[in-house]
Amino acid sequence: MLAIVYGCEKFHHYIYGRKVTVETDHKPLVAIYNKPLYRATPRLQRMLMKLQRYDLKLVYVPGKDMHISDALSRSYLQETPEILVDDEIDVDSIEAQLPVSPAKLQQLKEATAADETLQTLKNTVLIGWPVDRSSVPLNILQYRNYRDEITAIDGLLYKGQRLMVPISLKKEMLNKLHEAHMGIVKTQTRARELLFWPKMNQDIEDFIGQCAVCNKYRNSNCKEPLISQEMPSRPWSKVAADMFQFKGSEYLLCVDYYSKFPEIVRMSSTTSAQTITCFKSLFARHGIPTELFTDNGPQFSSYAFKKFATEWDFIHTTSSPRYPQSNGQAERCVQTVKNLLRKADESGGDIYTSLMNYRASPIDGIGLSPSQLLMNRQLRTKLPITADLLNLKAVESCKPQLIARQEKQKYYYDRHSATLPNVNKGEIVRVQKDSKQWEPAIVDQKLADRSYVVRTGDNQLYRRNRRQLLKTRETTLPSDVSDHSEAMYDAPPQSHSEPDPPNTTPAKPNPHENAATPHREPRPQRTLRRPKHLEDFICK
């Protein structure tokens, strides 16, 4: 490089403003010249800056083919070269770029001198790298790919402008890099400007992944692809239920998965006895469904309601606590009915008229109203209607159309979703208990496809959806977690539900059984396999 600088300055009047090809027998120099300026060592940077005003193209030519320059180099003039203390310039330049105290600089030098790997690397840099890869010492073989950027100056090693950190100081540097608790990408970007050691990016990922403070305040998980409920083949076979309030009154809402027919009952209280009485009234009118889907409210998670489900012979399925989306059919119907009630109250209308008109209106994409799908007949409303439309007509099964409508909704929902990685039993994760903050826990049991039971550090069990669990790189919990302890699943307080029955009734069920989803044949799912080239990436 020094020869090239000398030649360009010597023949400045001939080559300035022209495209010039420079032939060199130093092959690594071609790669160094083509890299960005900041990646070169300080000594080469000064030479490269002198060449910035020239339009040069470096080409590698073996020395045996460079006859003129080879002959002249063997017949040089005996002149006394100018003395240039380049090492002192390098030291002054590096110390200016490392604004650290003399004590810290001395600590870096002592740690570098005590590092066996860096000392082997330093000797190799000063002597020269072997041409054959097999001749490189094994402990520095990982540095060979960027050997052209490594330099040894005043007891320290640098990769370009970045200080090479000894192993003994790596943990200290990680703590300082993550002192502000910034994210992985921000920390890696800052580290790549200042420091270097092999696998630095991976070490930063592991270090931040184990940071308890960062894991506690991480953002919530993204939504996962929608898992649609299995469409029943007949009306009132599968029913969803939920409680809602309107103007200080409590209401129980039931909606049929097949016909989307809503039934609401105004309740005088929210006890389990009152809730069971309302369900008995609805079931006496439409029949007992095969499956009832609710949330984990105290009315539905009580022993009395479990006994009611057993006596009336229907399956009671509950959603994940604090994840109302899993009971989406009822939640969406509650929103629709509350809007009808709110508008009727605002306009001075009749809420029952609004419900009647809604039940008689055709469903989008189906062409039939909820009353036609449920009762095989159209309702007579205040609007004029012919007798022929009110007569009973055989309504064929609309299950294919309902499934197509459901798949269309899933398609648009999944466009902004991502599949979260699996969690295994015994794995340390973070869980959202009562707020958006993440608390440490251990996966205790898997109940359904995305429903898990986790155990926190205080030996409490919580049932949560996969979206409320966060995978981390932590290996320990703040407190020990026992494998055997008396704990209950997280559920709202049962102050409004009925007390336990006397001892003459069957034994009270285990909380695992109460919160677990009943066994049924799952829908066939396509197995998703991530590509091999994405195994090193983390989804956020």
C-alpha positions as CSV (number, residue, x, y, z in Angstrom):
1,M,0.0,0.0,0.0
2,L,2.9,2.4,0.8
3,A,4.3,1.6,-2.7
4,I,1.0,2.5,-4.3
5,V,0.8,5.8,-2.4
6,Y,4.3,6.6,-3.4
7,G,3.7,5.8,-7.0
8,C,0.4,7.8,-7.2
9,E,2.0,10.9,-5.6
10,K,5.1,10.5,-7.8
11,F,3.1,10.4,-11.1
12,H,0.3,12.7,-9.9
13,H,0.4,14.9,-13.0
14,Y,0.0,11.8,-15.2
15,I,-2.8,9.9,-13.4
16,Y,-4.9,12.7,-11.7
17,G,-8.4,12.7,-13.2
18,R,-7.9,9.5,-15.1
19,K,-9.0,5.9,-14.4
20,V,-5.9,4.0,-13.4
21,T,-5.4,0.2,-13.0
22,V,-2.9,-0.7,-10.3
23,E,-1.4,-4.2,-10.5
24,T,-0.2,-5.7,-7.3
25,D,1.1,-9.1,-6.2
26,H,-0.4,-8.7,-2.7
27,K,-3.8,-10.4,-3.0
28,P,-5.2,-9.5,0.5
29,L,-4.6,-5.9,-0.4
30,V,-7.3,-6.1,-3.1
31,A,-9.9,-7.2,-0.6
32,I,-8.8,-4.5,1.9
33,Y,-9.0,-1.8,-0.7
34,N,-12.5,-2.8,-1.8
35,K,-13.9,-2.7,1.8
36,P,-15.2,0.5,3.5
37,L,-12.6,2.8,4.8
38,Y,-13.6,2.5,8.5
39,R,-12.9,-1.3,8.4
40,A,-9.2,-0.8,7.7
41,T,-6.5,-0.5,10.4
42,P,-5.4,3.0,11.4
43,R,-2.2,2.8,9.5
44,L,-3.9,1.7,6.3
45,Q,-6.6,4.3,6.8
46,R,-4.1,7.1,6.5
47,M,-2.7,5.6,3.3
48,L,-6.2,5.0,1.8
49,M,-7.2,8.6,2.6
50,K,-4.3,9.8,0.5
51,L,-5.6,7.7,-2.4
52,Q,-9.2,9.1,-2.2
53,R,-8.5,11.7,-4.9
54,Y,-7.5,9.1,-7.5
55,D,-9.7,6.8,-9.5
56,L,-7.9,3.5,-8.9
57,K,-8.7,-0.1,-9.6
58,L,-6.6,-2.7,-7.9
59,V,-6.0,-5.9,-9.8
60,Y,-4.1,-8.9,-8.5
61,V,-1.3,-10.2,-10.7
62,P,1.1,-12.9,-9.5
63,G,4.7,-11.7,-8.9
64,K,6.1,-14.0,-11.5
65,D,4.1,-12.2,-14.2
66,M,5.1,-8.7,-13.1
67,H,8.5,-8.6,-15.0
68,I,9.3,-4.8,-15.0
69,S,8.5,-4.0,-11.4
70,D,10.1,-7.2,-10.2
71,A,13.3,-6.4,-12.0
72,L,13.4,-2.8,-10.7
73,S,12.7,-3.9,-7.2
74,R,15.9,-6.1,-7.3
75,S,18.0,-3.2,-8.6
76,Y,17.1,-0.4,-6.2
77,L,19.1,2.6,-5.4
78,Q,21.0,2.6,-2.1
79,E,19.3,5.6,-0.4
80,T,18.7,6.3,3.3
81,P,14.9,6.1,3.9
82,E,13.1,8.8,5.9
83,I,12.5,7.7,9.5
84,L,8.8,7.6,10.3
85,V,7.8,6.6,13.7
86,D,4.5,5.0,12.6
87,D,4.0,3.0,15.7
88,E,3.8,6.2,17.8
89,I,1.3,7.7,15.4
90,D,-0.8,4.5,15.7
91,V,-0.7,4.6,19.5
92,D,-1.6,8.3,19.7
93,S,-4.5,7.7,17.2
94,I,-5.9,4.7,19.1
95,E,-5.6,6.3,22.5
96,A,-7.6,9.3,21.1
97,Q,-10.3,6.9,20.0
98,L,-10.4,5.2,23.4
99,P,-11.3,8.0,25.9
100,V,-10.7,5.8,28.9
101,S,-8.7,6.4,32.1
102,P,-5.1,5.3,32.3
103,A,-6.1,2.7,34.9
104,K,-8.8,1.2,32.6
105,L,-6.4,1.2,29.6
106,Q,-3.9,-0.7,31.7
107,Q,-6.6,-3.2,32.8
108,L,-7.4,-3.8,29.1
109,K,-3.7,-4.4,28.3
110,E,-3.2,-6.7,31.3
111,A,-6.4,-8.7,30.4
112,T,-5.2,-9.0,26.8
113,A,-1.8,-10.2,27.9
114,A,-3.4,-12.8,30.2
115,D,-5.6,-14.1,27.4
116,E,-3.9,-17.1,25.8
117,T,-6.1,-16.9,22.6
118,L,-5.4,-13.2,22.0
119,Q,-1.7,-13.7,22.6
120,T,-1.6,-16.5,20.0
121,L,-3.5,-14.2,17.7
122,K,-1.2,-11.3,18.3
123,N,1.9,-13.4,17.5
124,T,0.3,-14.7,14.4
125,V,-0.6,-11.1,13.2
126,L,2.9,-9.9,13.9
127,I,4.6,-12.9,12.2
128,G,2.1,-13.4,9.4
129,W,-0.8,-15.7,8.8
130,P,0.0,-19.2,7.3
131,V,-1.1,-19.7,3.8
132,D,-2.5,-23.1,4.5
133,R,-5.6,-23.1,6.7
134,S,-4.5,-26.4,8.4
135,S,-1.4,-24.6,9.7
136,V,-3.4,-22.0,11.7
137,P,-3.7,-22.8,15.4
138,L,-7.1,-24.2,16.3
139,N,-7.8,-21.6,19.0
140,I,-7.6,-18.7,16.5
141,L,-9.0,-20.4,13.5
142,Q,-12.3,-18.5,13.9
143,Y,-10.4,-15.3,13.3
144,R,-9.0,-16.3,10.0
145,N,-11.9,-15.0,7.8
146,Y,-11.2,-11.4,8.8
147,R,-7.4,-11.7,9.3
148,D,-6.8,-8.7,7.0
149,E,-8.7,-6.4,9.5
150,I,-6.8,-7.4,12.7
151,T,-3.9,-5.3,13.9
152,A,-1.9,-5.3,17.2
153,I,-1.0,-1.9,18.6
154,D,0.6,-1.1,22.0
155,G,-0.5,-4.4,23.6
156,L,-4.1,-4.3,22.3
157,L,-5.8,-6.0,19.4
158,Y,-8.2,-4.3,17.0
159,K,-10.5,-5.4,14.3
160,G,-10.5,-2.3,12.2
161,Q,-11.5,0.4,14.7
162,R,-13.1,-2.0,17.2
163,L,-11.3,-3.2,20.3
164,M,-11.1,-6.9,20.7
165,V,-12.3,-7.8,24.2
166,P,-10.5,-10.5,26.2
167,I,-12.7,-13.4,27.6
168,S,-12.2,-12.1,31.2
169,L,-13.8,-8.8,30.4
170,K,-16.6,-10.0,28.2
171,K,-19.2,-10.2,31.0
172,E,-18.3,-6.7,32.2
173,M,-18.7,-5.3,28.7
174,L,-22.0,-7.0,28.3
175,N,-23.2,-5.4,31.5
176,K,-22.1,-2.0,30.3
177,L,-23.7,-2.5,26.9
178,H,-27.0,-3.4,28.5
179,E,-26.8,-0.8,31.3
180,A,-29.7,1.2,29.8
181,H,-31.7,-2.1,29.1
182,M,-32.1,-1.3,25.4
183,G,-33.4,-4.0,23.0
184,I,-31.3,-6.7,21.3
185,V,-31.0,-4.9,17.9
186,K,-30.1,-1.5,19.5
187,T,-27.5,-3.1,21.8
188,Q,-25.9,-5.1,19.0
189,T,-25.7,-2.0,16.8
190,R,-23.9,-0.1,19.5
191,A,-21.6,-3.0,20.2
192,R,-20.6,-3.4,16.6
193,E,-19.3,0.2,16.5
194,L,-17.0,-0.2,19.5
195,L,-16.2,-3.8,20.4
196,F,-15.6,-7.2,18.9
197,W,-15.3,-10.8,20.0
198,P,-16.4,-14.0,18.3
199,K,-20.1,-14.7,18.4
200,M,-20.7,-11.3,20.0
201,N,-24.2,-11.0,18.5
202,Q,-25.3,-14.3,19.9
203,D,-23.9,-13.5,23.3
204,I,-25.8,-10.3,23.4
205,E,-29.0,-12.1,22.5
206,D,-28.5,-14.7,25.2
207,F,-27.6,-12.0,27.8
208,I,-30.6,-9.8,27.1
209,G,-32.9,-12.9,26.8
210,Q,-32.0,-13.7,30.4
211,C,-32.5,-10.1,31.7
212,A,-35.4,-10.3,34.2
213,V,-36.1,-6.5,34.0
214,C,-36.4,-6.6,30.2
215,N,-38.5,-9.7,30.2
216,K,-40.9,-8.2,32.7
217,Y,-41.6,-5.1,30.6
218,R,-41.6,-6.7,27.1
219,N,-44.4,-6.0,24.7
220,S,-47.3,-8.4,24.5
221,N,-47.2,-11.2,22.0
222,C,-48.6,-10.7,18.6
223,K,-51.8,-12.5,17.7
224,E,-51.6,-16.0,16.4
225,P,-53.4,-17.5,13.4
226,L,-57.1,-18.0,14.1
227,I,-58.3,-21.4,15.3
228,S,-62.0,-21.5,14.3
229,Q,-64.5,-23.4,16.4
230,E,-65.8,-26.6,14.8
231,M,-69.0,-25.8,13.0
232,P,-71.9,-28.0,14.2
233,S,-74.0,-29.9,11.7
234,R,-77.4,-28.9,13.2
235,P,-79.0,-26.0,15.1
236,W,-78.7,-25.6,18.9
237,S,-76.0,-28.3,19.0
238,K,-73.3,-26.0,20.3
239,V,-74.1,-22.8,22.2
240,A,-71.9,-20.0,23.5
241,A,-72.9,-18.0,26.6
242,D,-71.7,-14.9,28.4
243,M,-72.8,-12.3,30.9
244,F,-73.0,-8.5,30.2
245,Q,-74.3,-5.4,31.9
246,F,-76.5,-2.7,30.5
247,K,-77.7,0.3,32.4
248,G,-77.0,-1.3,35.8
249,S,-78.8,-4.6,34.9
250,E,-77.2,-8.0,34.4
251,Y,-78.1,-10.1,31.3
252,L,-77.3,-13.6,30.3
253,L,-76.7,-14.1,26.6
254,C,-76.8,-17.4,24.7
255,V,-76.0,-17.6,21.0
256,D,-76.2,-20.7,18.7
257,Y,-73.0,-21.4,16.8
258,Y,-75.0,-22.7,13.8
259,S,-77.8,-20.2,13.4
260,K,-76.3,-17.2,15.2
261,F,-79.7,-16.9,17.0
262,P,-79.3,-14.8,20.2
263,E,-81.3,-15.3,23.4
264,I,-81.0,-12.8,26.3
265,V,-82.4,-13.1,29.8
266,R,-82.5,-10.3,32.3
267,M,-81.2,-11.6,35.7
268,S,-82.1,-10.5,39.1
269,S,-78.8,-11.7,40.5
270,T,-75.6,-13.3,39.2
271,T,-75.5,-16.3,41.5
272,S,-75.0,-19.8,40.2
273,A,-78.6,-20.7,41.1
274,Q,-80.1,-17.9,39.1
275,T,-77.8,-18.6,36.2
276,I,-78.8,-22.3,36.2
277,T,-82.5,-21.3,36.3
278,C,-82.1,-19.1,33.2
279,F,-80.3,-21.9,31.4
280,K,-83.1,-24.3,32.3
281,S,-85.6,-21.9,30.8
282,L,-83.7,-21.6,27.6
283,F,-83.1,-25.3,27.3
284,A,-86.7,-26.0,27.9
285,R,-87.5,-23.8,25.0
286,H,-84.9,-24.9,22.5
287,G,-83.6,-28.2,23.9
288,I,-80.4,-29.2,25.6
289,P,-77.3,-28.5,23.5
290,T,-74.5,-31.0,23.1
291,E,-71.9,-28.5,24.2
292,L,-72.0,-25.2,26.1
293,F,-69.0,-22.8,25.7
294,T,-68.5,-20.1,28.4
295,D,-65.7,-18.2,30.1
296,N,-64.4,-18.9,33.6
297,G,-66.8,-16.6,35.4
298,P,-67.7,-17.5,39.0
299,Q,-71.2,-18.6,37.9
300,F,-69.8,-21.1,35.4
301,S,-66.8,-22.4,37.4
302,S,-68.8,-23.2,40.5
303,Y,-69.5,-26.8,41.7
304,A,-73.2,-26.2,41.3
305,F,-72.9,-25.5,37.6
306,K,-70.7,-28.5,37.1
307,K,-73.3,-30.6,38.8
308,F,-76.0,-29.0,36.5
309,A,-73.9,-29.9,33.4
310,T,-73.7,-33.5,34.6
311,E,-77.4,-33.9,35.4
312,W,-78.6,-32.3,32.2
313,D,-76.0,-34.3,30.1
314,F,-74.1,-31.6,28.2
315,I,-70.4,-30.8,27.8
316,H,-69.3,-27.6,29.5
317,T,-66.2,-26.1,27.9
318,T,-64.4,-23.0,29.2
319,S,-62.1,-20.6,27.5
320,S,-58.7,-19.5,28.7
321,P,-58.9,-17.1,31.7
322,R,-58.4,-13.4,30.7
323,Y,-58.5,-14.3,27.0
324,P,-62.1,-13.5,25.9
325,Q,-61.1,-14.0,22.2
326,S,-61.4,-17.8,22.7
327,N,-65.1,-17.3,23.4
328,G,-65.4,-15.0,20.4
329,Q,-68.8,-16.1,19.2
330,A,-70.4,-15.0,22.5
331,E,-68.3,-11.8,22.8
332,R,-69.1,-10.7,19.3
333,C,-72.8,-11.3,19.8
334,V,-72.7,-9.4,23.1
335,Q,-71.3,-6.4,21.2
336,T,-74.1,-6.6,18.6
337,V,-76.9,-7.0,21.2
338,K,-75.5,-4.2,23.4
339,N,-75.5,-1.9,20.4
340,L,-79.1,-2.8,19.7
341,L,-80.1,-2.1,23.3
342,R,-78.1,1.2,23.4
343,K,-79.6,2.5,20.2
344,A,-83.2,1.5,21.2
345,D,-82.8,3.2,24.5
346,E,-81.4,6.4,22.9
347,S,-84.1,6.6,20.3
348,G,-86.9,5.6,22.7
349,G,-87.7,2.4,20.8
350,D,-88.5,-1.1,22.0
351,I,-85.5,-3.4,22.6
352,Y,-87.6,-6.5,21.9
353,T,-88.5,-5.0,18.5
354,S,-84.8,-4.6,17.8
355,L,-84.1,-8.1,18.8
356,M,-87.0,-9.5,16.6
357,N,-85.8,-7.6,13.6
358,Y,-82.2,-8.8,14.1
359,R,-83.4,-12.4,14.3
360,A,-85.4,-12.0,11.1
361,S,-82.6,-10.4,9.1
362,P,-80.6,-12.6,6.7
363,I,-77.0,-13.4,7.6
364,D,-74.4,-12.0,5.2
365,G,-73.2,-14.7,2.8
366,I,-75.9,-17.2,3.8
367,G,-79.1,-15.6,2.6
368,L,-81.2,-17.0,5.6
369,S,-82.1,-15.3,8.9
370,P,-81.1,-16.8,12.3
371,S,-84.8,-17.7,12.9
372,Q,-84.9,-19.7,9.6
373,L,-81.7,-21.6,10.5
374,L,-82.9,-22.3,14.0
375,M,-86.7,-22.9,13.6
376,N,-87.0,-23.5,9.9
377,R,-89.5,-20.5,9.5
378,Q,-89.4,-16.8,9.1
379,L,-90.7,-14.5,11.8
380,R,-93.6,-12.1,11.3
381,T,-92.5,-8.6,12.1
382,K,-94.0,-5.1,11.7
383,L,-93.1,-5.1,8.1
384,P,-95.7,-6.4,5.6
385,I,-95.0,-10.0,4.5
386,T,-96.9,-12.5,2.4
387,A,-98.3,-15.7,3.8
388,D,-96.2,-17.7,1.5
389,L,-93.0,-16.4,3.2
390,L,-94.4,-17.3,6.6
391,N,-95.2,-20.9,5.6
392,L,-92.8,-23.6,6.7
393,K,-90.2,-24.5,4.2
394,A,-87.6,-27.2,4.2
395,V,-84.2,-25.4,4.8
396,E,-81.3,-27.5,3.6
397,S,-78.2,-27.7,5.8
398,C,-76.1,-24.5,5.4
399,K,-73.0,-26.0,7.0
400,P,-70.9,-25.6,3.8
401,Q,-71.8,-21.9,3.5
402,L,-71.2,-21.3,7.2
403,I,-67.8,-23.0,7.0
404,A,-66.9,-20.9,3.9
405,R,-68.0,-17.7,5.7
406,Q,-65.9,-18.8,8.7
407,E,-62.8,-19.5,6.5
408,K,-63.1,-16.1,4.9
409,Q,-63.0,-14.4,8.3
410,K,-60.0,-16.5,9.2
411,Y,-58.2,-15.6,6.0
412,Y,-58.4,-11.9,6.7
413,Y,-57.6,-12.4,10.4
414,D,-54.5,-14.4,9.7
415,R,-53.0,-11.8,7.4
416,H,-51.7,-9.9,10.5
417,S,-50.8,-12.8,12.7
418,A,-47.8,-15.0,13.3
419,T,-47.3,-18.5,14.9
420,L,-45.7,-18.4,18.3
421,P,-43.0,-21.0,19.1
422,N,-44.1,-24.0,21.2
423,V,-43.5,-24.2,24.9
424,N,-42.8,-27.5,26.7
425,K,-43.6,-28.8,30.1
426,G,-41.0,-27.7,32.7
427,E,-39.8,-24.8,30.5
428,I,-39.3,-21.4,32.2
429,V,-41.4,-18.7,30.6
430,R,-43.0,-15.4,31.5
431,V,-46.8,-15.1,32.0
432,Q,-49.2,-12.2,32.1
433,K,-51.3,-12.7,35.3
434,D,-53.3,-9.6,36.0
435,S,-51.6,-6.9,33.9
436,K,-49.5,-6.6,30.8
437,Q,-46.3,-7.1,32.8
438,W,-44.5,-10.5,32.5
439,E,-44.0,-12.6,35.6
440,P,-41.7,-15.6,35.7
441,A,-43.3,-19.1,35.8
442,I,-42.8,-22.7,34.8
443,V,-45.0,-24.6,32.4
444,D,-46.9,-27.2,34.5
445,Q,-49.3,-28.8,32.0
446,K,-50.8,-28.4,28.5
447,L,-54.6,-28.6,28.5
448,A,-55.4,-27.9,24.8
449,D,-53.8,-26.7,21.6
450,R,-53.0,-23.3,23.1
451,S,-54.1,-23.6,26.7
452,Y,-51.5,-24.1,29.3
453,V,-51.2,-24.3,33.1
454,V,-48.2,-22.5,34.6
455,R,-46.8,-22.4,38.1
456,T,-45.4,-19.1,39.4
457,G,-42.7,-18.6,42.0
458,D,-45.3,-18.4,44.8
459,N,-46.6,-21.9,43.9
460,Q,-49.8,-20.7,42.4
461,L,-51.3,-22.3,39.3
462,Y,-52.7,-20.1,36.4
463,R,-54.3,-21.2,33.2
464,R,-53.4,-19.0,30.3
465,N,-53.5,-19.0,26.5
466,R,-50.3,-19.3,24.6
467,R,-50.5,-15.7,23.6
468,Q,-50.1,-14.8,27.3
469,L,-46.9,-16.8,27.6
470,L,-43.5,-15.4,26.7
471,K,-40.5,-17.6,25.8
472,T,-37.2,-16.3,27.3
473,R,-33.7,-17.5,27.8
474,E,-33.9,-17.4,31.6
475,T,-32.7,-20.5,33.4
476,T,-33.9,-19.7,37.0
477,L,-36.9,-18.3,38.8
478,P,-36.8,-15.6,41.5
479,S,-38.0,-18.3,44.0
480,D,-38.2,-22.0,44.1
481,V,-41.2,-23.7,42.5
482,S,-42.5,-26.8,44.2
483,D,-43.8,-29.7,42.2
484,H,-46.5,-30.5,44.8
485,S,-48.6,-27.8,46.3
486,E,-52.2,-27.0,46.9
487,A,-53.1,-24.2,44.4
488,M,-56.1,-23.1,42.4
489,Y,-56.4,-21.9,38.9
490,D,-56.7,-18.1,38.5
491,A,-60.4,-17.3,38.3
492,P,-62.6,-14.3,39.5
493,P,-63.6,-14.3,43.1
494,Q,-66.6,-16.5,43.8
495,S,-68.4,-14.2,46.3
496,H,-71.5,-14.1,44.1
497,S,-71.8,-17.9,43.6
498,E,-73.6,-20.4,45.8
499,P,-71.8,-22.1,48.7
500,D,-70.7,-25.7,48.3
501,P,-73.5,-28.3,48.8
502,P,-73.5,-30.7,51.9
503,N,-71.6,-33.9,52.1
504,T,-74.5,-35.9,50.7
505,T,-73.6,-34.6,47.2
506,P,-70.7,-35.9,45.1
507,A,-67.2,-34.9,46.0
508,K,-66.0,-31.5,44.9
509,P,-64.0,-31.8,41.6
510,N,-60.3,-31.1,41.3
511,P,-59.5,-27.6,40.0
512,H,-57.6,-29.2,37.2
513,E,-60.7,-30.9,36.0
514,N,-62.8,-27.8,36.5
515,A,-60.6,-25.6,34.3
516,A,-59.6,-28.2,31.7
517,T,-61.2,-28.4,28.4
518,P,-63.2,-31.6,27.9
519,H,-61.7,-34.2,25.6
520,R,-63.0,-34.4,22.1
521,E,-61.7,-35.3,18.7
522,P,-59.6,-32.3,17.4
523,R,-59.9,-31.1,13.9
524,P,-57.1,-32.3,11.6
525,Q,-54.4,-29.7,11.5
526,R,-51.6,-29.3,8.9
527,T,-48.2,-29.7,10.5
528,L,-46.2,-26.4,10.2
529,R,-42.4,-26.8,9.9
530,R,-40.1,-23.8,9.9
531,P,-37.4,-23.8,7.2
532,K,-33.9,-24.7,8.2
533,H,-32.5,-21.3,7.4
534,L,-34.8,-19.7,9.9
535,E,-33.7,-21.8,12.9
536,D,-31.2,-19.1,14.1
537,F,-33.8,-16.4,14.0
538,I,-36.1,-15.3,16.8
539,C,-39.7,-14.3,16.1
540,K,-40.9,-11.2,18.0
